[in-house]
Amino acid sequence: MKVLFVLEDYIIDPLGIAYLSSYLKQYGHEVDLVNFDVEDVYDKLSQFRPDVLAYSITTGRHVKFRQLNLKLREWSQANLGYVPFSLFGGPHCTFYPQFVHEDGVDAICQGEGFVGFKMLLNTLEEGDLQ
């Protein structure tokens, strides 16, 4: 599976994303990231063609990221011919699990995401997710 982490420019390097990326690569998944403040996110989508868009969000930024995700899903459908699965994690999802019911949110991860993220990717790859 191909996972594209979508993040914004921030003072601190996203260590959680780095750890998850390394972990997922150990199990054969392709991982990349795009900083939408610096890079052309649509160009990255065209080149990488991800199966999953992944976000680590905090409360307050969750609105911006959900809106961005809706735009990326719409663009992907029109330009790539499919809609990537959208997974959100981070503090906001841990403390506000009802976020999973928002438009464009396919799944959330609460707490540490290593095993759950890998299991989700394996399930998506096998086509067993309904």
C-alpha positions in Angstrom: 0.0 0.0 0.0 1.1 3.6 -0.6 0.6 6.0 2.2 1.0 9.8 1.8 1.3 11.7 5.1 0.0 15.2 4.6 1.4 17.8 7.0 2.0 21.5 7.3 5.2 23.4 8.0 5.9 23.5 11.7 8.7 24.4 14.0 9.2 20.8 15.3 9.9 17.8 13.0 7.0 15.4 13.1 8.6 12.6 15.0 5.4 10.5 15.3 5.1 10.5 11.5 8.8 9.6 11.1 8.4 6.6 13.5 5.2 5.4 11.8 6.8 5.8 8.4 9.8 3.7 9.3 7.6 1.1 10.9 5.3 0.8 7.9 8.3 0.5 5.5 9.5 -2.5 7.5 6.3 -4.3 6.5 6.6 -3.5 2.8 4.4 -0.4 2.5 5.5 2.6 0.5 5.4 5.9 2.5 6.0 9.5 1.5 5.0 12.9 2.8 4.0 16.2 1.5 4.2 19.5 3.3 1.3 21.4 1.8 2.7 24.8 2.9 5.9 24.2 0.9 5.2 21.7 -1.8 2.5 21.3 -4.5 0.3 18.7 -2.9 -1.5 18.0 -6.2 1.7 17.3 -8.0 2.7 14.9 -5.2 -0.7 13.1 -5.5 -0.2 12.8 -9.3 3.3 11.4 -8.9 2.9 9.1 -5.9 -0.8 8.0 -6.4 -1.4 7.1 -2.7 -3.9 4.5 -1.5 -4.1 6.3 1.8 -3.9 9.9 2.9 -2.8 10.1 6.5 -3.0 13.1 8.8 -1.8 13.7 12.4 -3.9 16.5 13.8 -4.3 18.6 16.9 -7.5 20.3 18.0 -7.9 23.6 16.2 -6.0 22.4 13.2 -8.5 19.6 12.6 -10.9 21.9 10.7 -8.2 23.0 8.2 -7.0 19.4 7.7 -10.5 18.0 7.2 -11.3 20.8 4.6 -8.0 20.1 2.9 -8.8 16.4 2.8 -12.2 17.0 1.2 -10.5 19.1 -1.5 -7.8 16.4 -2.1 -10.5 13.6 -2.3 -12.5 15.6 -4.8 -9.3 16.4 -6.9 -8.2 12.8 -6.7 -11.6 11.5 -8.0 -11.5 14.0 -10.9 -7.8 13.6 -11.8 -6.7 10.2 -10.6 -10.0 8.3 -11.0 -10.2 7.1 -7.4 -10.5 8.5 -3.9 -7.7 7.6 -1.4 -8.7 6.3 2.0 -8.4 9.0 4.6 -7.0 8.2 8.0 -6.7 10.8 10.8 -4.7 10.3 14.0 -3.0 12.5 16.6 -4.2 14.2 19.8 -7.5 15.4 18.3 -8.7 11.9 17.3 -7.5 10.5 20.6 -9.5 12.9 22.7 -12.5 13.5 20.3 -13.2 10.1 18.6 -16.5 11.4 17.3 -14.4 13.1 14.6 -14.7 9.8 12.7 -18.3 10.8 11.8 -17.2 14.0 9.9 -17.5 14.1 6.1 -14.4 12.7 4.3 -13.0 10.9 7.4 -12.8 7.2 6.6 -11.1 6.2 9.9 -9.3 7.6 12.9 -6.5 6.2 15.1 -6.6 6.7 18.8 -3.4 6.5 20.8 -0.3 4.8 19.4 -0.9 3.8 15.8 1.8 1.4 15.0 0.0 -1.9 15.1 -3.4 -0.5 14.2 -2.1 1.4 11.2 -0.3 -1.7 9.9 -3.5 -3.9 10.4 -5.6 -1.3 8.6 -3.2 -1.2 5.6 -3.2 -5.0 5.4 -7.0 -5.1 5.6 -7.3 -2.5 2.8 -4.7 -4.4 0.7 -6.7 -7.6 1.1 -9.9 -5.8 0.2 -11.6 -6.9 3.4 -12.7 -3.5 4.7 -16.3 -2.7 4.3 
